[in-house]
Amino acid sequence: MMQEPATNALKGKRGLQRIINAAGYSKDGLIAAYRHEAAFRQLVWLHAVLLVAVWFVDAEPAVRMILVAASFGSLIVELFNSGIEAVVDDISLEIRPLAKRAKDVGSAAQMLALTMLAILWTMALCA
């Protein structure tokens, strides 16, 4: 019989319990991001407004779906960006070129996500 790698023993639960645990970790991550990241809080409120506004846009359902997806995309990018910043800051608060690059790239990803969102909303409203 084939032996499982030792790393599998560190993975924790399996099956339904693993899914329940993962949902709890996800909830913890959302709460941590909201409590500790001002940028994430601001984006949550911006996107909450946009997600309500999408129902009042005179557009096809496909256009609405794209606007909703773009909002969630921006929030997802911000979560990744916040995670990168937390890890970089946890490792060291010293000024290091690669740490700065990692943070700047995460910030650039969010800028592109918000630029895409603005373009899509402009297109939806002007069509």
N, C-alpha and C positions, 0 to 999 in steps of 0.2 A: 504494500500500500504506500502511496506517495505521501510524504510528509509535507505539511503546510509550512511555509516560511515563518520564521520567528516573528516577523513584523505583524502577521495576522493576529497573534496573541495580544498585541498592543492596540488593536483596532476597536475593541469593545464589543458591544452587543451585535446581534444579527437579527435579520427579519424585521418584524413590526416594531420591536423595541428600538432598533437602530433608527428607523424612520421617526419614531416619537422623540428620541434623543436629538436627532438632527433638527427637528422642528424647534425644539427648545433652544438649541444653540443658535439657530437663525433668529429666533425672538430676542435672545440675549444680545446678538449682534446689532439688531435694529435699535434696541433700547440704548445700547452703549453709543452707537453712532448719533442718535438723537440727543442724548444727554451731553455728550462730550464734543460734538462737532457742530459749531455754529453754521458752517457752510451746508451741512446736511439738513439741519433744521430749516434754514432758509429755502433750500430746494424742496423740501417736503411741502412747505406752505405754498411756494410758487406752483408746484405741480398739482397740489390739491385744487388750487384755483383753476388751473388749466384743465384738469380732469372734469371739473364741473362745467367749465365753459365749452368743452368739446361737444356737449349735448345741445348747445344752442347754435352751433355752427351749421350753416346751411350747406351741408356737404354729403357726399355719398358715404355709406358705411365703411367702405375701404379706406377713405381718407381719414375718417374718425379713428379707425383702428391704427393707422400709421401714426397719428398724433398721440394716441395713448401709448403705443410702443416706444415712441421717441421720449416721452416723459419717463417711462420706466427705465429706458436705456440711460438717461441722464442720472437717475437715482442710483442705478447699478454702477455706473462709472464713478460716481462720488463715493460709494461704499468701497470700491477698489482703491481709489485715491486715498481715502481715510485709512484704509488698512496699510497701504504702503507707508504713509506718513507715520503711523503708529509704530511700525516695525523699525523704520529708520531712526525715529526718536528714541525707541527703547534700546537700540544698540549703542547709540552715543549721541550726545547733543553737541559734540564738537563739529566745527565746520569742515566738511569733507566733500571733495568734488563729486564723487560718485553718489553720495547721499543727496546732494543738491540736485544732481541730474535725475535721480529717481523721483524726487518730489516734484521737480519741474515737469517731467514727462507725465506724471499723474495729473498735474494741474492742466497741462496742455490737452490731455484726453478729455477732461471735463469741459474745457473751452470749446473743443470741437463738437462735443455732444450738445452743448447749449447753442452753438452756432447752427448746427443741423436743426435743432428744435425751432429756432427763430425762422430759419428759411422755410421749414415745412409749414409753420403757422402762417407765415406771410403768403405762401403759395395757396394755402387752403382758404384764407380770407379774401384773396384777390382773384381767385378763379371764378 
